[in-house]
Amino acid sequence: MQIKINWKKFFIIFFSIIGLGLLFTPFPKTIIVWEKAEVNILKESYDLDIVTFPWRSFNQEIIINLNITGGNLTLQILEPIENWKREQGEPYDTYFKRTNITELNTTILLDPPLQGLIEIVYIVDEDSTIYKNLEVNYYFYYNNYGIFFLSIAIILISYYIYQRYKRTL
């Protein structure tokens, strides 16, 4: 027996499944911020990297490989509110901090997950050269695409119900 399905039902089911799949299936993302970068920083100065984590991202990790020549380094990871406090000169807490390092190879797991911008600040005490590799990994959901496809499904459902209602009159 052959099942016959009209195009309206097919597209309603298709867009609903795609939309729900995008909303509830996590996708991995890797961002290489710096790879084999060489940065020169002057005495009592700093360099920073800005990393953005999207809404509903999790399993966030930052992989940092640093090698410093010509001095010591202080590494800080700051949340957005801490960035504002630092600019205003107020006391602030850091999410992650290491001081007096000349070499660092570490993976930082962000738990609880952060959303939005974070700053990775490199502060040196002497004129130095930093060789750095910086990689960011996380899982996220395609919220915008999922909502878009579900909106199309809702419009098609509304049209289908309207057509059925119109036929019964």
Phi and psi in degrees as a GROMACS rama.xvg file:
@    title "Ramachandran Plot"
@    xaxis  label "Phi"
@    yaxis  label "Psi"
@TYPE xy
-93.2446  132.199  GLN-2
-89.9712  128.221  ILE-3
-107.387  126.535  LYS-4
-127.829  134.602  ILE-5
-80.9163  166.919  ASN-6
-66.0793  -30.865  TRP-7
-65.3309  -47.3314  LYS-8
-64.7036  -40.3707  LYS-9
-59.3719  -48.4653  PHE-10
-70.0952  -32.017  PHE-11
-63.3438  -47.4325  ILE-12
-65.864  -42.8198  ILE-13
-60.1772  -52.6216  PHE-14
-68.5753  -31.6212  PHE-15
-66.4039  -46.1549  SER-16
-65.2915  -44.0022  ILE-17
-62.1397  -46.1432  ILE-18
-62.3495  -46.579  GLY-19
-67.1242  -36.9606  LEU-20
-62.4659  -41.3055  GLY-21
-71.0015  -31.0434  LEU-22
-75.8463  -28.4984  LEU-23
-119.679  5.82573  PHE-24
-106.806  120.284  THR-25
-77.5497  142.779  PRO-26
-119.766  136.108  PHE-27
-79.6769  149.864  PRO-28
-141.889  134.747  LYS-29
-122.711  127.385  THR-30
-119.262  121.866  ILE-31
-95.0365  105.525  ILE-32
-75.1869  -49.1998  VAL-33
-135.975  137.894  TRP-34
-133.686  115.922  GLU-35
55.4921  46.5276  LYS-36
-90.8073  145.204  ALA-37
-118.662  119.023  GLU-38
-123.803  128.272  VAL-39
-97.9915  128.054  ASN-40
-123.916  134.282  ILE-41
-80.5864  161.74  LEU-42
-55.6355  137.805  LYS-43
53.7776  38.5207  GLU-44
-124.967  -178.796  SER-45
-147.153  162.945  TYR-46
-127.876  148.825  ASP-47
-140.117  152.199  LEU-48
-120.204  138.114  ASP-49
-109.01  127.997  ILE-50
-122.109  137.985  VAL-51
-114.542  129.265  THR-52
-109.688  128.941  PHE-53
-75.1922  166.429  PRO-54
-63.9144  142.261  TRP-55
64.3382  33.1896  ARG-56
-98.2372  152.876  SER-57
-150.353  177.789  PHE-58
50.0331  46.686  ASN-59
-81.0947  133.55  GLN-60
-143.649  145.353  GLU-61
-118.362  123.532  ILE-62
-104.849  118.171  ILE-63
-120.284  127.571  ILE-64
-124.507  113.285  ASN-65
-124.488  145.458  LEU-66
-139.835  122.194  ASN-67
-113.174  131.71  ILE-68
-118.271  134.309  THR-69
93.1283  19.4398  GLY-70
158.733  -168.944  GLY-71
-111.578  160.377  ASN-72
-130.361  145.522  LEU-73
-114.227  127.101  THR-74
-110.688  129.519  LEU-75
-132.232  140.516  GLN-76
-115.256  122.362  ILE-77
-117.324  140.169  LEU-78
-80.2299  166.647  GLU-79
-56.3396  -42.5346  PRO-80
-66.3635  -33.0587  ILE-81
-69.597  -30.6134  GLU-82
-60.7447  -44.2184  ASN-83
-65.2477  -42.5191  TRP-84
-62.866  -38.766  LYS-85
-64.7556  -40.5559  ARG-86
-67.7216  -31.2839  GLU-87
-84.484  -6.04818  GLN-88
81.8297  10.8473  GLY-89
-82.1129  157.415  GLU-90
-66.5952  141.964  PRO-91
-141.495  157.609  TYR-92
-101.95  149.044  ASP-93
-105.876  150.434  THR-94
-72.2457  -37.1803  TYR-95
-148.623  137.122  PHE-96
-148.35  134.209  LYS-97
-133.151  137.036  ARG-98
-120.344  158.105  THR-99
51.9641  53.8212  ASN-100
-110.621  147.051  ILE-101
-115.886  -19.2289  THR-102
-151.105  137.611  GLU-103
-146.741  125.478  LEU-104
-129.755  103.34  ASN-105
-148.3  158.234  THR-106
-117.873  123.29  THR-107
-105.244  117.525  ILE-108
-92.9146  123.312  LEU-109
-91.0559  104.871  LEU-110
-137.047  113.188  ASP-111
-72.7921  156.441  PRO-112
-63.8859  147.224  PRO-113
-101.335  150.731  LEU-114
-121.172  145.415  GLN-115
91.1074  -156.561  GLY-116
-83.793  141.851  LEU-117
-131.355  154.817  ILE-118
-113.63  137.359  GLU-119
-109.379  113.608  ILE-120
-109.241  131.281  VAL-121
-112.469  115.544  TYR-122
-115.817  128.975  ILE-123
-113.817  154.816  VAL-124
-100.18  -12.5176  ASP-125
-140.578  169.08  GLU-126
-59.3334  122.862  ASP-127
-140.628  161.635  SER-128
-119.386  129.415  THR-129
-110.804  128.753  ILE-130
-104.68  118.021  TYR-131
-134.834  145.544  LYS-132
-122.012  127.756  ASN-133
-133.923  122.734  LEU-134
-131.397  140.433  GLU-135
-122.875  129.68  VAL-136
-125.466  140.864  ASN-137
-163.655  167.359  TYR-138
-109.611  144.303  TYR-139
-148.42  171.372  PHE-140
-115.633  145.891  TYR-141
-84.4701  76.5626  TYR-142
-64.2115  -47.2408  ASN-143
-62.8238  -44.2161  ASN-144
-67.4366  -39.483  TYR-145
-62.4443  -43.7016  GLY-146
-66.5285  -37.4669  ILE-147
-60.7537  -49.4936  PHE-148
-67.6789  -35.8167  PHE-149
-67.7099  -33.5766  LEU-150
-63.8755  -41.8143  SER-151
-62.3482  -41.5406  ILE-152
-62.7266  -40.2766  ALA-153
-66.3164  -40.5484  ILE-154
-62.6309  -43.189  ILE-155
-65.7229  -38.2223  LEU-156
-63.9398  -43.2293  ILE-157
-62.1106  -42.9984  SER-158
-64.0758  -42.0075  TYR-159
-63.2785  -44.6044  TYR-160
-65.1781  -40.0183  ILE-161
-61.6927  -43.949  TYR-162
-63.845  -40.0971  GLN-163
-66.5947  -40.8859  ARG-164
-66.5254  -40.1158  TYR-165
-64.8615  -35.1526  LYS-166
-70.9353  -30.4975  ARG-167
-78.2076  -14.79  THR-168
